[in-house]
Amino acid sequence: MAVAPALPTIARDLHGLGAYGWAFTGFLVANVLGMVVSGQLSDTRGPRTPLAVGMLAFIGGLLTSGTATTMLQLVGGRVVQGLGGGLLITAIYVVIGERYPQATQPKVFAALASAWVVPSLVGPVLSGAITEHVGWRWVFLGLLPLVLLGSALMLPVLRSLRRPMGRRGDGVGPRRVVRALAVAVGIAVLEQAGQHPTPLWLGVGVPGLVALVWGLRGLLPAGTVRARRGVPSTIALRGLLAGAFFGAEAMVPLSLTIQHGFGATQAGLPLACSGLTWAVGSWWQGREVRGDEQVRRVRLVRCGYSMIALGVLGIAVSVTTGGGALLAYPAWALAGLGAGMTMATLSVLLLRYTNDVDRGADSASLQLADVTSSAVTTGVGGVLIAAATAGSLGFTTAFVTLDLAMVAIALVGALAAGRLRSPGAARQVAHDLSIDR
């Protein structure tokens, strides 16, 4: 999130404006690959290896980008960073599942969400200031002390991790790597098609979509599309959440700028509000409450999706009414509250339903659902905005169409929340109902 404000200056300095998009696309492709590889390594060798390699790769990527003399080197550094980030995020989920008691896991996910608040609020502004007054290289190199400190704090954890007995396999299977590459390439192609919806790119988007679907079929658990109870339902609902929330969020600043003439600060403020309420929602789900925890978590997810639907609907209203611009602030704060509550709850449920053998692969699938669905919905938003720019439809129509589609996705998530009950719990409910009759 800190790179985006600095990248235009970087591209000009390195005479690489033509490769501007690859700084993001390269990171994304490597990130997806890292998630899948990390999941398989965690399941076969334990999370120690992907954690160590991921941290080293992230540090190496920062050094490579911060010392870049060509755009090719800068993109290469971003690729290495993306690979490191993907390795880390999946392995962290595995560590949480293995090392923390179930009663503590909700609080851990709440803490993880809180850790994103300050970077999301300060990162872009600080990055722009550093680029303007110090130099863009320090956007990368200035992070090294913080990353090294985090690495030092992680060393005791790494020493304590050992490869558990009974792990299957010895490493990374090439078939899963090929599937992961297909997903990554598919996402990258769809993003480009969304940003540049020309006949050429839309034509290329078709095989990109085919590659994406083919890759996901081999990586996601069976039954994900049907939201089968257990792990598949948590992954399916996580995808719906990321698609609905991030698909709408990507257009919030643009809609306020075009429809109401807001400046960059005013238009970006709803996102800052949602970052704060996201942390509050994550904290709320982590509280200790008496009663049936599974019933409570299903209710949290249903409530969270309903908040997202109402928030996105509020954004749609703010777009269509001349005096309703300020509605965007409380509306997106509400959406952030629901998203934080739901995202953390689904993470907790995944670790409840998975097992020691598949924890890494299931954690990777959860991350893939996030990345894939948000890429697809933001791509759809890009196509609508391009159509509005070309005069094929009005901007109001484009924004409202996207928002209503995201509301529909959120409502599907709210209705499907009951699928999150474990298979055993669902059978028990059916049994109790038959007795009552």
ZALUMLUM-946349 format. One record per residue (C-alpha): x, y, z. Coordinates in steps of 0.001 Angstrom, whole numbers, padded with zeros to 6 digits, always signed. Each point is the difference from the previous one (the first is absolute). Layout:
// residues N
XYZ;...
This chain:
// residues 437
+000000+000000+000000;+003022+002300+000418;+001376-000660-003484;-002930+001413-001999;+000609+003711+000792;+003708-000337-000760;-000216-002070-003180;-000690+002816-002503;+003178+001765+001154;+001944-003278-000083;-001140-000778-003539;+001035+003467-001230;+003414-000140+001707;+000741-003463-001376;-001451+000821-003455;-002420-002886+000326;-003513+001393-000346;-000754-002785-002479;+000611-002577+002739;-001987+001925+002637;-002722-002622+000350;+002446-002875+000365;+001101+001289+003395;-003476-000974+001225;-000652-002978-002287;+003367-001618+000764;-000636+000320+003723;-003469-001528-000383;+001132-002984-002096;+002835-000853+002381;-002269+000545+003007;-002508-002600-001222;+002795-002459-000731;+001475+000586+003457;-003337-000698+001703;-000390-003387-001665;+003628-001057+000460;-000126+001047+003651;-003128-002054+000581;+001557-003129-001426;+003313+000505+001819;-001857+000571+003266;-001923-003250-000466;+003077-002053-000897;+002828+001582+002000;-001728+002311+002442;-000217+003802-000105;+003582+000671+001032;+001448-000128-003530;-002534+002313-001706;+000209+002453+002899;+003796+000222-000180;+000197+000071-003799;-002906+002436-000214;+001634+002476+002353;+003345-000233-001820;-001748+000468-003347;-001904+003032+001228;+003203+001596+001302;+001797-000829-003239;-002833+001510-002013;+000189+003257+001961;+003767+000200-000574;-000343-000785-003700;-002718+002596-000552;+001635+002649+002183;+003289-000217-001911;-001568-000343-003460;+001722+001785-002885;-002400-001333-002651;-003728-000674-000103;+000759-003669-000630;+001855-000198+003316;-002844+001815+001749;-002575-002467-001368;+002293-002890+000949;+000143+001294+003554;-003787+000256+000115;-000284-003600-001219;+002288-001185+002795;-002000+002061+002520;-003242-001536-001239;+001394-003507+000306;+001154+000711+003552;-003338+001495+000982;-001897-002998-001364;+002248-002446+001846;-000454+001922+003242;-003769+000527+000074;-000881-003680-000465;+002641-001211+002444;-001213+002482+002626;-003483-001537-000168;+001534-003438+000478;+001969+001172+003035;-003137+001511+001545;-001842-003283-000522;+002811-002117+001417;+001299+002115+002853;-002971+001909+001414;-002892-001610+001901;-003382+000320-001691;-001216+002380+002704;+002882+002391-000777;-000163-000067-003807;-002796+002612-000334;+002090+002466+002015;+003053-000696-002155;-001928+000795-003179;-001323+003155+001647;+003592+001026+000755;+001011-000692-003612;-002790+002251-001243;+001053+002774+002382;+003546-000210-001348;-001288+001131-003411;-001703+003142+001271;+003029+002280+000385;+001624-001029-003325;-003283+000506-001870;-000458+003462+001494;+003581+001257-000005;+001731-002078-002689;-001151+001752-003202;+000423+003510+001440;+003430-000775+001462;+001092-001661-003230;-000931+003067-002017;+001822+002316+002400;+003151-002167-000018;-000029-000167-003795;-000343+003766-000295;+002415+001152+002701;+002509-002842+000521;-000043-002278-003018;-002053-002950-001200;+002701-002553+000846;-000723+000513+003696;-003556-001180-000498;+001619-003453-000271;+003233+000376+001960;-001726+001825+002865;-002071-003116+000692;+003060-002187+000524;+000538+000879+003697;-003644-000812+000761;+000112-003262-001942;+003289-001000+001618;-001470+000733+003421;-002995-002169-000847;+002342-002750-001162;+001906+000147+003265;-003235-000292+001960;-000973-002994-002122;+003248-001923+000599;-001172-001643+003256;-003102-001211-001816;+002085-001424-002844;+002249-001851+002438;-003000-001553+001708;-001530-001276-003241;+000929-003496-001003;-001221-002253-002758;-002743-002046+001650;+000041-003754-000300;-002256-001563-002568;+000087+002800-002546;-000651-001298-003502;+002240+000785-002946;+003356+001684-000196;-000553+003305-001733;-001894+001918-002637;-001968-001903-002643;+000494+001352-003542;-003685-000425-000854;-001085+002441+002695;+002676+002453-001114;-001338-000146-003577;-003549+000524+001283;+001175+002955+002106;+001732+001550-003014;-003208-000415-002017;-001953+001807+002730;+002590+002769+000237;+000144+000536-003766;-003801-000112-000213;-000350+002663+002683;+002634+002194-001647;-001687-000267-003406;-003446+000770+001420;+001369+003026+001851;+001577+001312-003203;-003231-000626-001901;-001902+001912+002666;+002392+002950-000127;+000218+000012-003825;-003306-001410-001304;+000962+000149-003671;-001170-002754-002371;+003522-001465+000087;+000215-000202+003789;-003580-001219+000347;+000849-002748-002475;+003117-000922+001973;-002126+000050+003164;-001944-003077-001155;+002976-002415+000117;+001101+001798+003166;-003329-000861+001608;+000324-003606-001199;+003483-000232+001544;-001292+001486+003255;-002885-002466+000278;+002222-002956-000916;+002573+000977+002593;-002530+000535+002767;-001654-003368-000648;+003229-001724+000920;+000811+002195+003016;-003273+000628+001842;-001600-002781+002063;-002741-002014-001657;-003418+001507+000682;+001170+003624+000225;-002305+001187-002797;-002975-001666+001751;+001136+001347+003406;+000023-003496+001444;+000015+000023+003793;+003366+000133+001684;+003161+001383-001609;-001548+000544-003491;-002749+002274+001355;+002474+002211+001887;+002106+000435-003146;-003053+000684-002181;-001362+002631+002382;+003430+001584+000340;+000051+000414-003770;-003451+001600+000027;+001136+002358+002760;+003157+001149-001773;-001825+000385-003300;-002855+002077+001403;+002059+002232+002290;+003100+000686-002099;-001952+000176-003250;-002031+002880+001439;+002876+001603+001937;+002155+000359-003113;-002543+002430-001445;-000879+002017+003120;+002655+002746-000439;-000607+000196-003748;-003770+000297+000421;+000360+002829+002522;+002483+001791-002250;-002070-000242-003174;-003487+000378+001473;+000709+002636+002666;+003339+001566-000934;+001782-001149+003169;+003752+000416+000274;+002348-002910+000629;-000097+000377+003791;-003783+000268+000259;-000527-002855-002443;+002434-002277+001823;-001330+000715+003488;-002782-002658-000141;+002707-002623-000489;+001797+001242+003103;-003279-000202+001931;-000526-003575-001139;+003540-000908+001062;-000766+001088+003547;-003384-001710+000172;+001505-003140-001548;+002256-000283+003052;-002992+000561+002285;-001933-002773-001757;+002926-002389+000337;+000296+000844+003693;-003724-000554+000503;+000092-003540-001396;+002950-000788+002275;-001861+000689+003236;-000715-002892+002331;-003736-000631+000132;-001859-002834+001651;-002212-002313-001988;+000293-002067-003156;+003012+001460-001801;-000894-001459-003390;-003491+001519+000080;+001533+003331+000999;+002513-000082-002842;-002668-000756-002585;-001958+002986+001318;+003109+002189-000153;+000545-000901-003651;-003643+000592-000904;+000029+003330+001834;+003296+000994-001607;-001250-000698-003503;-003158+001992+000732;+002139+002963+001115;+002017-000207-003213;-003191-000082-002083;-001400+003043+001822;+003314+001839-000279;+000315-000585-003739;-003641+000981-000450;+000791+003234+001858;+002838+000658-002448;-002415-000509-002895;-002411+002527+001532;+002810+002501+000549;+000910-000282-003679;-003505+000675-001256;-000959+002938+002254;+001612+003402-000250;-000138+000712+003732;+000773-003517+001178;+003768+000037-000405;+000670-000024+003739;-002022-003211+000306;+003025-001789-001440;+001941+000440+003248;-002341-001819+002424;-001028-002445-002730;+003525-001191-000663;+000837+000005+003702;-002922-002416+000452;+001255-002166-002860;+003481-000093+001558;-001472-001062+003337;-001838-002884-001649;+003005-001031-002088;+002359-000062+002991;-002467-002052+002009;-000596-002479-002820;+003559-000354-001277;+001419-000930+003395;-002925-002303+000793;+000492-001951-003224;+003720-000347+000791;-000876-001425+003409;-002513-002440-001493;+002491-001221-002603;+002449-000978+002727;-002844-001715+001890;-000975-002169-002959;+003358-000821-001586;+002374-002721+001201;+003726-000396+000604;+000592-001558-003418;-001773+002633-002121;+000397+003158+002106;+002543+001546-002364;-001917-000756-003206;-003263+001223+001521;+001631+003209+001236;+001405+000590-003483;-003465-000578-001493;-001421+002645+002323;+002550+002534-001243;-000647-000993-003624;-003723+000590+000470;+000758+003527+001244;+002322+000907-002863;-002031-001599-002782;-003432+001347+000858;+001212+003532+000700;+001938+000018-003294;-003106-001087-001916;-002352+002560+001564;+002464+002887-000296;+000531-001052-003621;-003755+000212-000599;+000064+003468+001553;+002794+000994-002363;-002014-001115-003015;-003020+002041+001137;+002101+003129+000571;+001675-000414-003382;-003432-000267-001605;-001060+003180+001795;+003160+001782-001111;-000722-001005-003595;-003513+001372+000295;-001768-003369-000296;-001772+000650+003301;-000040+002679+002673;+002348-000017+002965;-002960-000088+002376;-001300-003114-001741;+003446-001619+000137;+000482+000654+003721;-003530-001034+000972;+000150-003160-002114;+003219-001081+001657;-001246+000851+003497;-003269-001875-000450;+001897-003025-001290;+002211+000087+003107;-003092+000331+002207;-001396-003124-001668;+003243-001909+000680;-000066+001078+003656;-003620-001118+000350;+000908-003395-001470;+002682-000245+002684;-002491+000868+002737;-002435-002629-001261;+002744-002626-000325;+001384+000604+003513;-001944-002985+001330;+002273-002227-002089;+002786+000840+002431;-001394-002379+002619;+002151-003091+000201;-001483-003148-001582;-000420-001573+003439;-001799+003044+001388;-002318+000133-003011;-000938-003658+000428;-000700+000603+003688;-002316+002926-000824;-001879-002147-002518;-000302-002769+002572;-001357+002378+002662;-002566+001391-002433;-001203-003502-000878;-000443-000778+003695;-002001+003202+000543;-002359-001040-002750;
